[in-house]
Amino acid sequence: MKALVFGTTGQLGIELARRAPRGVSVGAFGRGRADLTDSAACAALIATTDADVIINAAAYTAVDQAETDRDTARKVNAETPGAMARAAAARGLPFFHVSTDYVFDGAGTRAWAEDDAVAPLGVYGETKLAGERAIAAAGGAHVILRTAWVFSAHGKNFVKTMLRVGAGRDELSVVDDQRGGPTAAADIADALWTIAAVFHSGNGQSGIFHYASAPSVTWADFAEAVFDRASLPKKPAVKRIPTSDYPTPAKRPANSVLDCSRIRAVYGIEQPDWRVSLSEVIRELETA
């Protein structure tokens, strides 16, 4: 199987390349080879590829910056994925795309199912939702994989921020009223490769699927877990604060917990335990 992957310089793209199964050839397009603000150019790459599947791991993920950079966020998160999906549909190629819990408003306490009403709180969520709809409208075989709280040993993410900011601090304030499932980029990559293999065998099912790790925790819980596992000379205490004490340009969903029963039923993919994945990421960071 040959896979064409966009976004290979990001957290997920790096893991997709690293964790490609034996027998899978990866054609990688990072920022240097694919300008995600140029939808026509990205679609042209798909129109001429000899790949069997297309994976879009690229996104505009600067949630706060998106509030004032709406045009770029819209191009990268909505217009280009739509153009990619149309090009893939024209070639009869399955198109896999990663989306986000930010399509929901975060109300309530129940885990979000794929068919629940969407109501994004900001530009990032709005543009990701627009991308989902453009992909579905393209009419080709596709999987939209919504995930949450992505972390890895690469790029910018909460785990690396906590290790950097927490070093040498006695105390660190962390939000304790937002809840979700921290999800390792490596686990998302494995899920995508599993789905790709099913499509390659001719048995893939299109649609939206949720995939996030368990158990659900707050950011403060997650921070404590990071510090517990890290080899810091001094571990900071975590001061639990409400979101109102840490204002940001973009609103965050209070409840980002995703119901992952559909992906289990259709593809046999179980929710991973983020605690295991976190230990692996910290081990990689500390041995690099």
Secondary structure as GFF3:
##gff-version 3
##sequence-region A 1 288
A	DSSP	beta_strand	2	6	.	.	.	ID=ss1
A	DSSP	alpha_helix	11	18	.	.	.	ID=ss2
A	DSSP	beta_strand	25	29	.	.	.	ID=ss3
A	DSSP	alpha_helix	39	47	.	.	.	ID=ss4
A	DSSP	beta_strand	53	56	.	.	.	ID=ss5
A	DSSP	three_ten_helix	65	67	.	.	.	ID=ss6
A	DSSP	alpha_helix	70	74	.	.	.	ID=ss7
A	DSSP	pi_helix	75	79	.	.	.	ID=ss8
A	DSSP	alpha_helix	80	91	.	.	.	ID=ss9
A	DSSP	beta_strand	95	100	.	.	.	ID=ss10
A	DSSP	three_ten_helix	101	103	.	.	.	ID=ss11
A	DSSP	alpha_helix	123	137	.	.	.	ID=ss12
A	DSSP	beta_strand	142	147	.	.	.	ID=ss13
A	DSSP	beta_strand	150	151	.	.	.	ID=ss14
A	DSSP	alpha_helix	158	166	.	.	.	ID=ss15
A	DSSP	beta_strand	171	175	.	.	.	ID=ss16
A	DSSP	beta_strand	179	180	.	.	.	ID=ss17
A	DSSP	beta_strand	183	184	.	.	.	ID=ss18
A	DSSP	alpha_helix	185	200	.	.	.	ID=ss19
A	DSSP	beta_strand	207	210	.	.	.	ID=ss20
A	DSSP	beta_strand	217	218	.	.	.	ID=ss21
A	DSSP	alpha_helix	219	229	.	.	.	ID=ss22
A	DSSP	beta_strand	237	241	.	.	.	ID=ss23
A	DSSP	three_ten_helix	243	245	.	.	.	ID=ss24
A	DSSP	alpha_helix	261	267	.	.	.	ID=ss25
A	DSSP	alpha_helix	274	287	.	.	.	ID=ss26
###
